[in-house]
Amino acid sequence: MSVTVEEVARHLAALTGSEEDVLLIGKWIDARWKEIAASHTLQELETEGELFIPAPYETGTVAATRGSRTVTGTSTGWDGMLTGRHVRIRTSWYVIANITSATSLELATPFGEDSISGAGYHIVQRRHRLASDARKLGQFTHMRLRRPLKLSSKHGLDVAMPSRHSIGAPPVWVAQVKPDVDKVKRVEIYPYSNTSEIIHYVYWTSPPTLDFDDVLPQWLDIESFREGVMVDIYRHKMFKAMEDGQVEAAALWRNEFRAQETKWMRDHRVRLLGQEDGADDTEFILMREGAHPSSISDPQINDAYTQVWWG
């Protein structure tokens, strides 16, 4: 049976004597819905994305001088598409701040290693933007190899593999890194492939705003959901009584508000969260294959017991 925001709002307004606040109650219904949706990975907000990983650029040779931000290329064909990627000439990775010509690029920081010329190099895209509406991330799958990537934290990769030296091995790990300047989520896929790759991933979007005439999700237990909205109603009545100088009424509504909030958090919210959700981030981390980034050489290590046994 379909139930609209308006129907729930009017029912609660009549139940609590708040008919003058029915539109405000509609806003609280939307806020409680977003609270539930943001707390778990609801299947109705699940969607899929694809990530293209470009092949490394390694054409020609380069010269770099210690303390200089300029790298000069020979037989290179650099263009603006490489801006923001990372280049490795000796050991360290450097962010490319600007491509000044087909044979010259500018590093974000000065070259901090021994000067070198006529050297090979690697330019890779270490940070990958995901879908702009991605809120929570799920499974990442390497399409060519038809196998899931193993989720790690950036800290885990930094500790186990601070230099990120591997290029050419199939990608194994995915770590969420600092969002882009526009707050879009980004990830690092490691090891860095020597060919272009397609990565398929699952993610959850932000919940849409519920307007007054919108239908609430079919799976939502309306009885439990209403208990959460009543927390907002009681709190509102408490503040209104305080503003009107009605001390006893304010104390009454404060007690009702606190009792209702306890009931909501302890019982009804928990019940709603268990009704319709996918695997959240915590479950995803616990279920991932591979116990630690250092296990790239042995992808069969997939739990703590195996990690200790083979470590």
C-alpha positions in Angstrom: 0.0 0.0 0.0 1.4 3.4 -1.0 1.7 6.0 1.7 2.6 9.6 0.9 4.6 12.1 3.0 1.4 14.2 3.3 -0.6 11.3 4.7 2.0 10.5 7.4 2.4 14.2 8.2 -1.4 14.8 8.6 -1.7 11.6 10.7 1.0 12.8 13.1 -0.3 16.3 13.2 -3.7 15.0 14.3 -2.2 12.6 16.8 -0.1 15.3 18.5 -2.3 18.3 18.1 0.1 20.0 15.7 -2.2 20.7 12.7 -0.6 24.1 12.2 2.8 22.5 11.7 1.8 19.9 9.1 4.2 21.3 6.4 7.0 21.4 9.0 6.3 17.8 9.8 6.7 17.0 6.2 10.2 18.5 6.3 11.0 16.3 9.4 9.8 13.2 7.5 12.2 14.0 4.7 15.0 14.5 7.3 14.3 11.2 9.0 14.2 9.4 5.7 17.6 10.8 4.8 18.9 9.8 8.2 17.9 6.2 7.6 19.1 6.2 4.0 22.5 7.7 4.9 23.1 5.3 7.7 23.0 2.1 5.6 23.5 1.1 2.0 19.9 0.8 0.8 19.5 -1.3 -2.3 17.2 1.2 -3.9 20.1 3.7 -3.9 22.6 1.2 -5.3 24.0 1.8 -8.7 27.0 0.9 -10.9 29.9 2.7 -12.4 32.9 2.1 -14.6 36.3 3.5 -14.2 38.8 3.8 -17.1 42.4 3.6 -16.2 44.7 4.9 -19.0 48.0 3.1 -19.8 51.2 4.7 -18.5 53.0 7.1 -20.8 56.6 6.1 -21.3 57.6 7.4 -24.8 61.1 8.9 -25.1 63.6 9.9 -22.4 63.8 12.7 -19.9 66.4 14.9 -18.1 65.8 16.3 -14.6 68.0 18.4 -12.3 68.0 18.2 -8.5 66.2 21.2 -7.1 64.5 22.1 -10.4 60.8 21.7 -11.1 61.4 21.5 -14.9 61.7 18.1 -16.6 62.8 18.1 -20.2 61.9 15.3 -22.6 63.5 13.9 -25.7 61.2 12.3 -28.4 58.2 12.8 -26.1 54.8 14.0 -27.1 53.3 15.3 -23.8 50.0 17.1 -23.8 47.6 18.7 -21.2 45.9 15.4 -20.5 48.9 14.4 -18.4 48.5 17.3 -16.0 47.7 16.1 -12.5 49.2 12.6 -13.1 52.4 11.4 -11.4 55.8 10.9 -13.0 58.6 8.7 -11.7 62.1 9.2 -13.1 64.3 7.6 -10.3 62.5 6.4 -7.2 59.9 9.0 -6.1 56.6 10.0 -7.6 56.0 13.6 -8.5 52.7 15.3 -9.4 52.8 17.0 -12.8 51.6 20.5 -12.2 51.7 21.7 -15.8 52.6 20.6 -19.3 54.4 23.5 -20.9 55.2 21.9 -24.2 55.4 18.4 -25.9 59.0 18.1 -24.5 58.7 20.1 -21.2 56.7 19.6 -18.0 56.6 21.3 -14.6 56.5 19.4 -11.3 54.4 20.4 -8.4 57.5 20.1 -6.2 61.3 20.4 -7.0 63.0 17.2 -8.2 64.6 15.9 -5.0 66.9 13.2 -6.3 70.3 13.1 -8.1 70.3 14.8 -11.5 69.7 12.5 -14.4 69.5 12.7 -18.2 68.6 10.3 -21.0 66.5 8.3 -18.5 63.4 6.3 -18.9 60.4 7.3 -16.9 56.8 6.4 -16.1 53.7 8.7 -16.1 50.7 7.1 -14.5 47.3 8.3 -13.2 47.4 7.3 -9.6 44.2 9.1 -8.5 40.9 8.3 -10.3 37.7 10.3 -10.0 34.5 8.3 -9.4 30.9 9.1 -10.3 30.0 12.6 -8.9 27.0 11.2 -7.1 28.9 8.4 -5.3 28.3 8.5 -1.5 29.4 5.1 -0.3 31.5 2.6 -2.2 31.1 -1.2 -2.6 32.8 -3.9 -4.6 35.4 -3.0 -7.3 35.9 -5.6 -10.1 38.8 -5.9 -12.6 36.8 -6.6 -15.8 39.7 -8.1 -17.9 40.7 -10.6 -15.2 37.1 -11.0 -14.0 38.1 -10.8 -10.3 37.3 -8.4 -7.4 39.9 -5.9 -6.2 40.8 -5.9 -2.5 39.7 -2.9 -0.5 42.4 -1.3 1.6 42.7 2.0 3.4 45.2 4.6 2.0 47.0 4.3 5.3 47.4 0.6 4.8 49.0 1.1 1.3 51.2 3.9 2.6 52.5 1.7 5.4 53.0 -1.5 3.4 54.1 0.1 0.1 55.2 3.7 0.6 57.1 3.9 -2.7 54.4 2.3 -4.9 57.1 1.0 -7.2 55.2 -1.8 -9.0 54.1 -1.1 -12.6 53.0 -4.0 -14.9 51.5 -6.4 -12.4 47.7 -6.7 -12.6 45.8 -4.3 -10.3 45.0 -5.9 -6.9 44.2 -3.2 -4.4 41.8 -0.2 -4.3 42.1 2.5 -1.7 39.9 5.5 -1.2 42.0 8.7 -1.1 41.4 12.4 -0.6 38.4 13.7 -2.6 38.9 16.0 -5.5 38.7 19.8 -5.1 34.9 19.5 -5.9 34.5 16.8 -3.2 34.0 14.0 -5.8 35.4 10.7 -4.4 38.7 9.4 -5.7 40.5 6.0 -5.4 43.9 4.7 -6.1 44.2 1.3 -7.9 47.5 -0.6 -7.3 49.7 -2.0 -8.7 49.7 0.3 -11.7 48.9 -1.5 -14.8 51.0 -1.2 -18.0 47.9 -1.3 -20.1 44.6 0.5 -20.1 42.0 -1.1 -17.9 38.3 -1.0 -17.1 37.2 -1.3 -13.5 33.6 -1.9 -12.6 32.4 -0.7 -9.2 29.2 -0.5 -7.1 28.2 2.6 -5.2 25.3 4.2 -3.4 23.9 7.6 -4.1 22.6 10.2 -1.7 18.9 9.8 -0.9 16.6 12.1 -2.9 14.5 14.8 -1.2 11.0 13.7 -0.4 8.4 16.3 -1.3 4.9 16.6 0.4 3.2 14.5 -2.3 5.9 11.9 -2.7 5.3 8.2 -1.8 7.5 6.7 0.9 9.5 3.6 0.0 7.4 0.5 0.1 9.7 -1.4 2.4 9.6 1.3 5.1 7.8 0.3 8.2 5.6 3.3 8.6 4.8 2.6 12.2 8.4 2.6 13.3 9.2 5.5 11.0 6.6 7.7 12.6 8.2 7.2 16.0 11.3 9.0 14.7 9.3 11.9 13.4 7.6 12.3 16.7 11.0 13.0 18.3 11.1 16.2 16.1 7.5 17.1 17.0 8.1 16.8 20.7 11.3 18.8 20.5 9.6 21.5 18.6 6.8 21.7 21.2 9.4 21.9 23.9 11.0 24.9 22.4 7.7 26.6 21.6 6.7 26.2 25.2 10.0 27.7 26.4 9.6 30.7 24.1 6.1 31.3 25.4 7.3 31.1 29.0 5.3 28.0 29.8 7.8 26.4 32.1 5.8 23.4 33.2 4.7 22.6 29.6 8.3 22.9 28.4 9.4 20.4 31.2 6.6 18.0 30.1 7.6 18.1 26.5 11.3 17.8 27.4 10.5 14.6 29.2 8.4 13.3 26.3 11.1 14.3 23.8 13.9 12.5 25.7 11.8 9.3 26.2 10.8 9.3 22.6 14.3 9.8 21.4 15.5 6.9 23.5 12.7 4.7 22.2 13.6 5.7 18.6 17.3 5.1 18.9 17.0 1.9 20.9 14.2 0.1 19.1 12.6 1.6 16.0 15.7 3.0 14.2 17.5 -0.3 14.6 14.5 -2.1 13.2 14.3 0.2 10.1 18.0 -0.1 9.4 17.7 -3.9 9.3 14.8 -3.9 6.8 16.4 -3.0 3.5 20.1 -2.6 3.1 23.1 -4.0 1.2 26.5 -4.7 2.5 27.8 -1.5 4.2 31.4 -0.3 4.2 32.3 -2.2 7.4 31.0 -5.5 6.1 32.8 -4.9 2.8 36.1 -4.4 4.5 35.6 -7.5 6.7 34.6 -9.7 3.8 37.3 -8.5 1.4 39.8 -11.0 -0.1 43.3 -10.4 1.1 44.3 -9.4 4.6 46.9 -6.8 3.9 48.5 -4.9 1.0 51.7 -6.8 1.6 49.9 -9.9 0.4 50.0 -8.9 -3.3 52.5 -11.7 -4.0 50.0 -14.2 -2.5 46.4 -13.2 -3.3 45.2 -16.4 -1.6 45.7 -14.9 1.8 42.2 -13.9 2.6 41.7 -13.8 6.4 43.5 -13.2 9.6 44.2 -16.9 10.3 45.9 -17.3 6.9 47.8 -14.1 7.3 49.3 -15.3 10.6 49.9 -18.9 9.2 51.7 -17.8 6.1 53.3 -14.6 7.5 
